[in-house]
């Protein structure tokens, strides 16, 4: 059971990282905004895992030279039992560069 739970925790972590990265890339497109990045990340997490994992999503932009760095942060709780967000805190980030 411990190995199954460890695999589940790693699955949740990897899915959150992928959703944050995908949301950042989506938000870095020329015609997209921070709200689009947040919405995309929330949709991916909700469809892949559970809506409870998508409660705390933040998007920030930081100027880097002539470009902007779009960062999507997801803070949630890792599942202790099953797929319920009831374990310990987890924070992941995804980044992408918006050129121009």
N, C-alpha and C positions, 0 to 999 in steps of 0.2 A: 504493500500500500504506500510505503514511503517513496518508492521509485515512481509510482504512478502520480503521486502528488507533486514530486519534484518535476516530472515531465510537464505537468499541467501548469506549474508556476513558470517554467521556462517558456512554455507556449504563450502564456499571457504576456510575459515580458517582451518576447520577440514580436508578438502581434502589435503591442503598444508602440514599440520602437518603429516598426514598419508604418503604422498609421500616422505617427508624428512626422516621420520623414516624408511620406507621401503628401500629407497635408501641407508641409512646408514647401515642397516642390510645386504643389498646386497654387499656393498663395504667392509664389515667386513669379508666376506667369505675368506677362505684361498687363493683361486686362483683369487681374484678380486683386483682391484686397485681403487684409488680415482676417476679416469676417469670413471670407470664402475659405481661407486656410483652416479656420476653427471649425466651420461647418463640415468641411470635407473630412477632417480628422474625427469629429464626433460621429459622422455617418459610418466611417470605416470601422471604428471601435464597436459601435452599436450592432452593426451587421455581423461582425466577426466574433464578438464575445458576448457582451451584455451591456445594456445602457448604464448600469451602475459604474462601469469603469470609465465612462466619458463625462463625469461630473465636473472635473477641474481641468480645463484645457485653456492655456494662455498662449497668445501669439504676440511676439514682439519683433520690431524691426530695428536694426542697428546700421547706421551708415558705415560703409567700409570703402574708403576711397570714392570712386565714382559710382559704386554699387551699393546695394542694401543687402544685409543678411537677415533673412526671415527665419525666426526660431519659433518652433511650436513645442510647448512644454505640456506634458501630461503628468498629473499627480493623482495617484489612486492608491488603493490598498490591494496587495497581492492576495490571492485566495489561499486561505488556510485549509478550508474543506470545500471541495467541489469548485464550482465556478462563481461562488458568491464573493463579492469584494469585502472580505471580513478579516484579513490577516494583518500584515504589516505594511508600512508605507513604501511606495515605490514612485520614483520620479524618473521620467525618461524625456529626452529631447530629440527633435529632428531639425536639421538646418538646411537651408538652400540659399543660393545667391541670386538676387534679382539684378540683372544687368540693365544699364541704360536709364 
